[in-house]
Amino acid sequence: MGAEASLVEIFVSAQGEGPEVGRTTVFVRFGGCDLRCGWCDSPGTWRPGAVCRLEVEAGRGVFEERANPLPIDVVVEHIERLAPRRSTWISLTGGEPLLQPDAVEAVVDRLHAAGRRIYLETHGLHAAALARMVERIDLVSMDWKLASDVQWGPRVTPLPGEDFHDAHAAFLRVARRARAVYVKVVVTPSTRDAELDAMLDRIAAIDPSTPLVIQPVTPTGSVRERPDADRLLGWLARAESRLADVRLVPQTHPIYGAR
Ligand code: SF4
């Protein structure tokens, strides 16, 4: 039997963050995540469920339920149904998609063969899984998690060390083999200058032209407010002193009430 995917949902919306913000995107949301970010806006994705939901008509918000796991044929057929235009981005997101490497690789193979634009949104820690498929991905959006607001989830054997910097650096080295990659860091009132510096040092050592998006947190979960403007602009200047391509960009979809 071929690979199967445990999903949360497939739906169409506008990309709400990063360099492709505002573009129509089909989101394929995989179930399961091994991190716990204080601001997580999708805790319903932390554990794969018995069922997933598939949007029936692009942008209409009408869904049908299907049992998990789904055959890859069904996943790809549904993507094709929602995105007839070849240029539409297909985002493989979660949860953490790379926790299901067989399924993600099978979807990537099929989409790549069909000439689709593949956008992988990942927490940026599972380099070996990414290495299996990275050359077929058009854009890797990798988070750089800061330990001030992010922990490993229950039942995870943590990687060595108290933070995520070394694991992210290893991931970025692999992600550079994709057609494009950018790093996104979510900053909150708890963010420390020293942890941002540790991230900037590592990115600059790998490639100082790596695009970086600094994303002020959208208050959610245990995070109640954004950092103030002075801190945000200070972090922007700090990052620009070491990297060539830095932007400060909040999420846009909460502004108009989309997911
Ligand atoms: S990695 Fe993503 S899905 Fe997992 S806890 Fe963090 S924000 Fe939520």
py3Dmol code that shows the C-alpha trace and the ligand (Angstrom):
import py3Dmol

protein = """\
ATOM      1  CA  MET A   1       0.000   0.000   0.000  1.00  0.00           C
ATOM      2  CA  GLY A   2       1.268   3.522  -0.804  1.00  0.00           C
ATOM      3  CA  ALA A   3       1.821   6.364   1.626  1.00  0.00           C
ATOM      4  CA  GLU A   4      -1.137   7.887   3.412  1.00  0.00           C
ATOM      5  CA  ALA A   5      -1.509  11.295   5.058  1.00  0.00           C
ATOM      6  CA  SER A   6      -3.124  12.211   8.370  1.00  0.00           C
ATOM      7  CA  LEU A   7      -4.505  15.665   7.725  1.00  0.00           C
ATOM      8  CA  VAL A   8      -6.418  18.326   9.594  1.00  0.00           C
ATOM      9  CA  GLU A   9      -7.787  20.048   6.500  1.00  0.00           C
ATOM     10  CA  ILE A  10      -7.309  21.240   2.941  1.00  0.00           C
ATOM     11  CA  PHE A  11      -8.608  24.708   2.131  1.00  0.00           C
ATOM     12  CA  VAL A  12      -7.976  27.810   0.023  1.00  0.00           C
ATOM     13  CA  SER A  13      -7.131  31.239   1.384  1.00  0.00           C
ATOM     14  CA  ALA A  14      -4.640  34.048   0.889  1.00  0.00           C
ATOM     15  CA  GLN A  15      -1.148  33.528   2.266  1.00  0.00           C
ATOM     16  CA  GLY A  16      -1.016  35.558   5.467  1.00  0.00           C
ATOM     17  CA  GLU A  17       2.718  35.860   6.087  1.00  0.00           C
ATOM     18  CA  GLY A  18       6.171  35.799   4.569  1.00  0.00           C
ATOM     19  CA  PRO A  19       7.410  36.978   1.149  1.00  0.00           C
ATOM     20  CA  GLU A  20       4.410  35.556  -0.764  1.00  0.00           C
ATOM     21  CA  VAL A  21       1.881  37.310   1.493  1.00  0.00           C
ATOM     22  CA  GLY A  22      -1.461  37.972  -0.147  1.00  0.00           C
ATOM     23  CA  ARG A  23      -1.234  35.314  -2.866  1.00  0.00           C
ATOM     24  CA  THR A  24      -3.953  32.711  -3.289  1.00  0.00           C
ATOM     25  CA  THR A  25      -2.733  29.487  -1.709  1.00  0.00           C
ATOM     26  CA  VAL A  26      -4.094  25.994  -1.147  1.00  0.00           C
ATOM     27  CA  PHE A  27      -3.204  24.946   2.389  1.00  0.00           C
ATOM     28  CA  VAL A  28      -2.701  21.235   3.084  1.00  0.00           C
ATOM     29  CA  ARG A  29      -2.569  21.082   6.863  1.00  0.00           C
ATOM     30  CA  PHE A  30      -0.926  17.933   8.244  1.00  0.00           C
ATOM     31  CA  GLY A  31      -1.816  16.723  11.750  1.00  0.00           C
ATOM     32  CA  GLY A  32       0.680  16.393  14.601  1.00  0.00           C
ATOM     33  CA  CYS A  33       3.284  18.699  16.098  1.00  0.00           C
ATOM     34  CA  ASP A  34       6.142  18.015  18.492  1.00  0.00           C
ATOM     35  CA  LEU A  35       6.557  21.638  19.648  1.00  0.00           C
ATOM     36  CA  ARG A  36       4.471  23.852  21.882  1.00  0.00           C
ATOM     37  CA  CYS A  37       4.737  27.521  20.875  1.00  0.00           C
ATOM     38  CA  GLY A  38       3.171  29.895  23.385  1.00  0.00           C
ATOM     39  CA  TRP A  39       1.371  31.794  20.607  1.00  0.00           C
ATOM     40  CA  CYS A  40       0.243  28.747  18.565  1.00  0.00           C
ATOM     41  CA  ASP A  41      -2.870  29.646  16.568  1.00  0.00           C
ATOM     42  CA  SER A  42      -3.664  26.051  15.645  1.00  0.00           C
ATOM     43  CA  PRO A  43      -3.459  23.840  18.765  1.00  0.00           C
ATOM     44  CA  GLY A  44      -6.077  21.635  17.109  1.00  0.00           C
ATOM     45  CA  THR A  45      -3.266  20.374  14.881  1.00  0.00           C
ATOM     46  CA  TRP A  46      -1.080  19.068  17.722  1.00  0.00           C
ATOM     47  CA  ARG A  47      -2.471  15.529  17.517  1.00  0.00           C
ATOM     48  CA  PRO A  48      -3.673  13.809  14.343  1.00  0.00           C
ATOM     49  CA  GLY A  49      -7.438  13.323  14.508  1.00  0.00           C
ATOM     50  CA  ALA A  50      -9.673  10.489  13.301  1.00  0.00           C
ATOM     51  CA  VAL A  51     -11.136  12.733  10.598  1.00  0.00           C
ATOM     52  CA  CYS A  52     -10.078  15.679   8.474  1.00  0.00           C
ATOM     53  CA  ARG A  53     -12.083  18.222   6.514  1.00  0.00           C
ATOM     54  CA  LEU A  54     -11.739  19.114   2.865  1.00  0.00           C
ATOM     55  CA  GLU A  55     -13.076  22.359   1.406  1.00  0.00           C
ATOM     56  CA  VAL A  56     -15.550  21.432  -1.286  1.00  0.00           C
ATOM     57  CA  GLU A  57     -15.450  24.599  -3.398  1.00  0.00           C
ATOM     58  CA  ALA A  58     -12.559  27.066  -3.444  1.00  0.00           C
ATOM     59  CA  GLY A  59     -13.089  29.908  -0.992  1.00  0.00           C
ATOM     60  CA  ARG A  60     -16.699  29.017  -0.101  1.00  0.00           C
ATOM     61  CA  GLY A  61     -15.995  27.656   3.376  1.00  0.00           C
ATOM     62  CA  VAL A  62     -18.047  24.499   2.798  1.00  0.00           C
ATOM     63  CA  PHE A  63     -16.276  21.330   3.909  1.00  0.00           C
ATOM     64  CA  GLU A  64     -16.764  17.566   3.749  1.00  0.00           C
ATOM     65  CA  GLU A  65     -15.357  15.232   6.396  1.00  0.00           C
ATOM     66  CA  ARG A  66     -13.123  12.287   5.499  1.00  0.00           C
ATOM     67  CA  ALA A  67     -11.543   9.594   7.661  1.00  0.00           C
ATOM     68  CA  ASN A  68      -7.796   9.710   8.310  1.00  0.00           C
ATOM     69  CA  PRO A  69      -5.409   8.636   6.956  1.00  0.00           C
ATOM     70  CA  LEU A  70      -6.136   9.730   3.392  1.00  0.00           C
ATOM     71  CA  PRO A  71      -4.600   8.029   0.339  1.00  0.00           C
ATOM     72  CA  ILE A  72      -2.172  10.363  -1.461  1.00  0.00           C
ATOM     73  CA  ASP A  73      -4.302  10.095  -4.627  1.00  0.00           C
ATOM     74  CA  VAL A  74      -7.199  11.678  -2.750  1.00  0.00           C
ATOM     75  CA  VAL A  75      -4.986  14.458  -1.361  1.00  0.00           C
ATOM     76  CA  VAL A  76      -3.600  15.335  -4.805  1.00  0.00           C
ATOM     77  CA  GLU A  77      -6.997  15.122  -6.504  1.00  0.00           C
ATOM     78  CA  HIS A  78      -8.409  17.517  -3.942  1.00  0.00           C
ATOM     79  CA  ILE A  79      -5.567  19.987  -4.438  1.00  0.00           C
ATOM     80  CA  GLU A  80      -6.174  19.884  -8.196  1.00  0.00           C
ATOM     81  CA  ARG A  81      -9.877  20.487  -7.647  1.00  0.00           C
ATOM     82  CA  LEU A  82      -9.266  23.579  -5.492  1.00  0.00           C
ATOM     83  CA  ALA A  83      -6.442  25.049  -7.583  1.00  0.00           C
ATOM     84  CA  PRO A  84      -6.979  24.702 -11.328  1.00  0.00           C
ATOM     85  CA  ARG A  85      -4.357  27.416 -12.051  1.00  0.00           C
ATOM     86  CA  ARG A  86      -0.784  26.056 -12.271  1.00  0.00           C
ATOM     87  CA  SER A  87       0.611  29.222 -10.673  1.00  0.00           C
ATOM     88  CA  THR A  88      -1.292  28.839  -7.380  1.00  0.00           C
ATOM     89  CA  TRP A  89       0.957  28.105  -4.424  1.00  0.00           C
ATOM     90  CA  ILE A  90       0.370  24.788  -2.652  1.00  0.00           C
ATOM     91  CA  SER A  91       1.395  25.115   0.988  1.00  0.00           C
ATOM     92  CA  LEU A  92       2.247  21.946   2.908  1.00  0.00           C
ATOM     93  CA  THR A  93       1.802  23.065   6.502  1.00  0.00           C
ATOM     94  CA  GLY A  94       0.682  21.875   9.892  1.00  0.00           C
ATOM     95  CA  GLY A  95       1.120  21.069  12.636  1.00  0.00           C
ATOM     96  CA  GLU A  96       4.523  19.946  11.462  1.00  0.00           C
ATOM     97  CA  PRO A  97       4.383  18.294   8.037  1.00  0.00           C
ATOM     98  CA  LEU A  98       7.870  16.748   8.275  1.00  0.00           C
ATOM     99  CA  LEU A  99       6.636  14.449  11.053  1.00  0.00           C
ATOM    100  CA  GLN A 100       4.989  12.546   8.170  1.00  0.00           C
ATOM    101  CA  PRO A 101       7.939  12.366   5.750  1.00  0.00           C
ATOM    102  CA  ASP A 102       6.612   9.453   3.662  1.00  0.00           C
ATOM    103  CA  ALA A 103       3.327  11.233   3.046  1.00  0.00           C
ATOM    104  CA  VAL A 104       4.878  14.645   2.407  1.00  0.00           C
ATOM    105  CA  GLU A 105       7.465  13.197   0.035  1.00  0.00           C
ATOM    106  CA  ALA A 106       4.745  11.370  -1.904  1.00  0.00           C
ATOM    107  CA  VAL A 107       2.690  14.579  -2.225  1.00  0.00           C
ATOM    108  CA  VAL A 108       5.784  16.578  -3.211  1.00  0.00           C
ATOM    109  CA  ASP A 109       6.671  14.014  -5.903  1.00  0.00           C
ATOM    110  CA  ARG A 110       3.208  14.185  -7.415  1.00  0.00           C
ATOM    111  CA  LEU A 111       2.941  17.981  -7.290  1.00  0.00           C
ATOM    112  CA  HIS A 112       6.455  18.480  -8.651  1.00  0.00           C
ATOM    113  CA  ALA A 113       5.767  16.140 -11.574  1.00  0.00           C
ATOM    114  CA  ALA A 114       2.637  18.158 -12.328  1.00  0.00           C
ATOM    115  CA  GLY A 115       4.592  21.430 -12.380  1.00  0.00           C
ATOM    116  CA  ARG A 116       2.990  22.787  -9.218  1.00  0.00           C
ATOM    117  CA  ARG A 117       4.547  25.487  -7.000  1.00  0.00           C
ATOM    118  CA  ILE A 118       5.324  23.826  -3.672  1.00  0.00           C
ATOM    119  CA  TYR A 119       5.643  25.877  -0.485  1.00  0.00           C
ATOM    120  CA  LEU A 120       6.723  23.992   2.649  1.00  0.00           C
ATOM    121  CA  GLU A 121       5.927  25.676   5.983  1.00  0.00           C
ATOM    122  CA  THR A 122       7.894  23.983   8.740  1.00  0.00           C
ATOM    123  CA  HIS A 123       9.182  24.594  12.237  1.00  0.00           C
ATOM    124  CA  GLY A 124      12.622  23.940  10.795  1.00  0.00           C
ATOM    125  CA  LEU A 125      14.029  21.219  13.034  1.00  0.00           C
ATOM    126  CA  HIS A 126      13.831  17.901  11.148  1.00  0.00           C
ATOM    127  CA  ALA A 127      16.670  18.167   8.633  1.00  0.00           C
ATOM    128  CA  ALA A 128      16.865  14.477   7.717  1.00  0.00           C
ATOM    129  CA  ALA A 129      13.207  14.430   6.659  1.00  0.00           C
ATOM    130  CA  LEU A 130      13.657  17.568   4.567  1.00  0.00           C
ATOM    131  CA  ALA A 131      16.753  16.143   2.859  1.00  0.00           C
ATOM    132  CA  ARG A 132      14.617  13.427   1.241  1.00  0.00           C
ATOM    133  CA  MET A 133      12.700  15.919  -0.915  1.00  0.00           C
ATOM    134  CA  VAL A 134      14.301  19.366  -0.649  1.00  0.00           C
ATOM    135  CA  GLU A 135      15.370  19.722  -4.306  1.00  0.00           C
ATOM    136  CA  ARG A 136      11.743  19.403  -5.434  1.00  0.00           C
ATOM    137  CA  ILE A 137      10.455  22.210  -3.196  1.00  0.00           C
ATOM    138  CA  ASP A 138      10.070  25.737  -4.608  1.00  0.00           C
ATOM    139  CA  LEU A 139      10.040  27.656  -1.330  1.00  0.00           C
ATOM    140  CA  VAL A 140      10.933  26.504   2.174  1.00  0.00           C
ATOM    141  CA  SER A 141       9.501  28.725   4.897  1.00  0.00           C
ATOM    142  CA  MET A 142      11.437  27.706   7.987  1.00  0.00           C
ATOM    143  CA  ASP A 143      10.761  29.032  11.436  1.00  0.00           C
ATOM    144  CA  TRP A 144      13.575  29.846  13.827  1.00  0.00           C
ATOM    145  CA  LYS A 145      12.115  29.105  17.256  1.00  0.00           C
ATOM    146  CA  LEU A 146      13.276  31.076  20.268  1.00  0.00           C
ATOM    147  CA  ALA A 147      13.322  29.189  23.560  1.00  0.00           C
ATOM    148  CA  SER A 148      11.779  32.157  25.435  1.00  0.00           C
ATOM    149  CA  ASP A 149       8.350  31.111  24.087  1.00  0.00           C
ATOM    150  CA  VAL A 150       8.742  27.621  22.622  1.00  0.00           C
ATOM    151  CA  GLN A 151       9.231  24.205  24.195  1.00  0.00           C
ATOM    152  CA  TRP A 152       9.274  20.627  22.980  1.00  0.00           C
ATOM    153  CA  GLY A 153       5.925  18.909  23.368  1.00  0.00           C
ATOM    154  CA  PRO A 154       5.205  16.011  25.709  1.00  0.00           C
ATOM    155  CA  ARG A 155       6.677  12.605  24.835  1.00  0.00           C
ATOM    156  CA  VAL A 156       9.497  14.171  22.801  1.00  0.00           C
ATOM    157  CA  THR A 157      13.098  13.332  23.566  1.00  0.00           C
ATOM    158  CA  PRO A 158      14.660  16.800  23.209  1.00  0.00           C
ATOM    159  CA  LEU A 159      17.660  17.395  21.021  1.00  0.00           C
ATOM    160  CA  PRO A 160      20.811  18.216  23.032  1.00  0.00           C
ATOM    161  CA  GLY A 161      20.979  21.765  24.375  1.00  0.00           C
ATOM    162  CA  GLU A 162      18.524  24.194  25.892  1.00  0.00           C
ATOM    163  CA  ASP A 163      17.635  26.034  22.707  1.00  0.00           C
ATOM    164  CA  PHE A 164      16.962  25.286  19.041  1.00  0.00           C
ATOM    165  CA  HIS A 165      19.801  27.220  17.378  1.00  0.00           C
ATOM    166  CA  ASP A 166      22.074  24.349  16.360  1.00  0.00           C
ATOM    167  CA  ALA A 167      19.192  22.228  15.042  1.00  0.00           C
ATOM    168  CA  HIS A 168      17.890  25.198  13.029  1.00  0.00           C
ATOM    169  CA  ALA A 169      21.357  25.851  11.597  1.00  0.00           C
ATOM    170  CA  ALA A 170      21.603  22.211  10.466  1.00  0.00           C
ATOM    171  CA  PHE A 171      18.145  22.505   8.905  1.00  0.00           C
ATOM    172  CA  LEU A 172      18.992  25.743   7.071  1.00  0.00           C
ATOM    173  CA  ARG A 173      22.058  24.106   5.501  1.00  0.00           C
ATOM    174  CA  VAL A 174      19.766  21.481   3.959  1.00  0.00           C
ATOM    175  CA  ALA A 175      16.963  23.928   3.107  1.00  0.00           C
ATOM    176  CA  ARG A 176      19.367  25.989   0.947  1.00  0.00           C
ATOM    177  CA  ARG A 177      19.185  23.164  -1.606  1.00  0.00           C
ATOM    178  CA  ALA A 178      15.539  24.082  -2.327  1.00  0.00           C
ATOM    179  CA  ARG A 179      14.769  26.577  -5.095  1.00  0.00           C
ATOM    180  CA  ALA A 180      14.354  29.264  -2.399  1.00  0.00           C
ATOM    181  CA  VAL A 181      14.304  29.499   1.385  1.00  0.00           C
ATOM    182  CA  TYR A 182      13.568  32.165   3.926  1.00  0.00           C
ATOM    183  CA  VAL A 183      13.689  32.205   7.712  1.00  0.00           C
ATOM    184  CA  LYS A 184      10.821  33.504   9.828  1.00  0.00           C
ATOM    185  CA  VAL A 185      11.219  34.403  13.487  1.00  0.00           C
ATOM    186  CA  VAL A 186       8.189  35.242  15.622  1.00  0.00           C
ATOM    187  CA  VAL A 187       9.029  37.828  18.276  1.00  0.00           C
ATOM    188  CA  THR A 188       7.042  38.471  21.458  1.00  0.00           C
ATOM    189  CA  PRO A 189       7.437  40.662  24.563  1.00  0.00           C
ATOM    190  CA  SER A 190       9.521  37.809  26.075  1.00  0.00           C
ATOM    191  CA  THR A 191      12.067  37.769  23.221  1.00  0.00           C
ATOM    192  CA  ARG A 192      15.615  38.395  24.434  1.00  0.00           C
ATOM    193  CA  ASP A 193      18.241  40.313  22.462  1.00  0.00           C
ATOM    194  CA  ALA A 194      20.792  37.566  23.180  1.00  0.00           C
ATOM    195  CA  GLU A 195      18.714  34.835  21.557  1.00  0.00           C
ATOM    196  CA  LEU A 196      18.093  36.981  18.489  1.00  0.00           C
ATOM    197  CA  ASP A 197      21.836  37.612  18.278  1.00  0.00           C
ATOM    198  CA  ALA A 198      22.529  33.872  18.528  1.00  0.00           C
ATOM    199  CA  MET A 199      20.145  33.297  15.609  1.00  0.00           C
ATOM    200  CA  LEU A 200      21.661  36.119  13.521  1.00  0.00           C
ATOM    201  CA  ASP A 201      25.186  34.822  14.128  1.00  0.00           C
ATOM    202  CA  ARG A 202      24.265  31.392  12.839  1.00  0.00           C
ATOM    203  CA  ILE A 203      22.352  32.617   9.776  1.00  0.00           C
ATOM    204  CA  ALA A 204      25.149  35.059   8.866  1.00  0.00           C
ATOM    205  CA  ALA A 205      27.740  32.290   9.182  1.00  0.00           C
ATOM    206  CA  ILE A 206      25.796  30.104   6.726  1.00  0.00           C
ATOM    207  CA  ASP A 207      24.779  32.835   4.232  1.00  0.00           C
ATOM    208  CA  PRO A 208      24.182  36.503   5.135  1.00  0.00           C
ATOM    209  CA  SER A 209      21.935  36.892   2.064  1.00  0.00           C
ATOM    210  CA  THR A 210      19.351  34.467   3.520  1.00  0.00           C
ATOM    211  CA  PRO A 211      16.036  36.375   3.646  1.00  0.00           C
ATOM    212  CA  LEU A 212      14.738  36.904   7.182  1.00  0.00           C
ATOM    213  CA  VAL A 213      11.187  37.904   8.117  1.00  0.00           C
ATOM    214  CA  ILE A 214      10.746  39.222  11.647  1.00  0.00           C
ATOM    215  CA  GLN A 215       7.101  38.598  12.490  1.00  0.00           C
ATOM    216  CA  PRO A 216       5.590  40.398  15.498  1.00  0.00           C
ATOM    217  CA  VAL A 217       3.428  37.868  17.320  1.00  0.00           C
ATOM    218  CA  THR A 218      -0.321  37.920  16.733  1.00  0.00           C
ATOM    219  CA  PRO A 219      -1.539  37.775  20.360  1.00  0.00           C
ATOM    220  CA  THR A 220      -2.925  34.241  20.815  1.00  0.00           C
ATOM    221  CA  GLY A 221      -2.768  31.484  23.408  1.00  0.00           C
ATOM    222  CA  SER A 222      -0.556  32.436  26.358  1.00  0.00           C
ATOM    223  CA  VAL A 223       0.905  35.494  24.558  1.00  0.00           C
ATOM    224  CA  ARG A 224      -1.345  38.488  25.206  1.00  0.00           C
ATOM    225  CA  GLU A 225       0.440  41.391  23.521  1.00  0.00           C
ATOM    226  CA  ARG A 226       2.913  42.394  20.844  1.00  0.00           C
ATOM    227  CA  PRO A 227       6.341  43.857  21.516  1.00  0.00           C
ATOM    228  CA  ASP A 228       6.243  47.661  21.329  1.00  0.00           C
ATOM    229  CA  ALA A 229       7.283  49.492  18.163  1.00  0.00           C
ATOM    230  CA  ASP A 230      10.621  50.684  19.572  1.00  0.00           C
ATOM    231  CA  ARG A 231      11.712  47.130  20.312  1.00  0.00           C
ATOM    232  CA  LEU A 232      10.532  45.888  16.907  1.00  0.00           C
ATOM    233  CA  LEU A 233      12.381  48.606  15.020  1.00  0.00           C
ATOM    234  CA  GLY A 234      15.447  48.034  17.177  1.00  0.00           C
ATOM    235  CA  TRP A 235      15.428  44.312  16.294  1.00  0.00           C
ATOM    236  CA  LEU A 236      15.000  45.202  12.607  1.00  0.00           C
ATOM    237  CA  ALA A 237      18.097  47.432  12.723  1.00  0.00           C
ATOM    238  CA  ARG A 238      19.993  44.785  14.684  1.00  0.00           C
ATOM    239  CA  ALA A 239      19.212  42.147  12.046  1.00  0.00           C
ATOM    240  CA  GLU A 240      19.981  44.498   9.136  1.00  0.00           C
ATOM    241  CA  SER A 241      23.444  45.103  10.559  1.00  0.00           C
ATOM    242  CA  ARG A 242      24.266  41.432   9.911  1.00  0.00           C
ATOM    243  CA  LEU A 243      21.955  40.197   7.142  1.00  0.00           C
ATOM    244  CA  ALA A 244      21.300  41.684   3.706  1.00  0.00           C
ATOM    245  CA  ASP A 245      17.565  40.965   3.302  1.00  0.00           C
ATOM    246  CA  VAL A 246      15.430  41.579   6.389  1.00  0.00           C
ATOM    247  CA  ARG A 247      11.773  42.564   6.652  1.00  0.00           C
ATOM    248  CA  LEU A 248       9.459  43.303   9.581  1.00  0.00           C
ATOM    249  CA  VAL A 249       6.062  41.885   8.541  1.00  0.00           C
ATOM    250  CA  PRO A 250       3.087  41.006  10.768  1.00  0.00           C
ATOM    251  CA  GLN A 251       0.520  38.382   9.793  1.00  0.00           C
ATOM    252  CA  THR A 252      -2.119  39.902   7.516  1.00  0.00           C
ATOM    253  CA  HIS A 253      -4.964  37.357   7.563  1.00  0.00           C
ATOM    254  CA  PRO A 254      -6.150  38.292  11.086  1.00  0.00           C
ATOM    255  CA  ILE A 255      -6.746  41.840   9.790  1.00  0.00           C
ATOM    256  CA  TYR A 256      -9.555  40.677   7.514  1.00  0.00           C
ATOM    257  CA  GLY A 257     -10.701  37.769   9.658  1.00  0.00           C
ATOM    258  CA  ALA A 258      -9.386  34.850   7.595  1.00  0.00           C
ATOM    259  CA  ARG A 259      -7.582  31.802   8.918  1.00  0.00           C
TER     260      ARG A 259
END
"""
ligand_1 = """\
8
SF4
S 5.264 24.608 15.431
Fe 3.389 25.507 14.578
S 1.748 23.995 14.990
Fe 3.520 23.474 16.305
S 3.061 24.511 18.259
Fe 4.369 25.896 17.046
S 2.947 27.241 15.934
Fe 1.753 25.460 16.695
"""
view = py3Dmol.view(width=600, height=400)
view.addModel(protein, "pdb")
view.setStyle({"model": 0}, {"cartoon": {"style": "trace"}})
view.addModel(ligand_1, "xyz")
view.setStyle({"model": 1}, {"stick": {}})
view.zoomTo()
view.show()
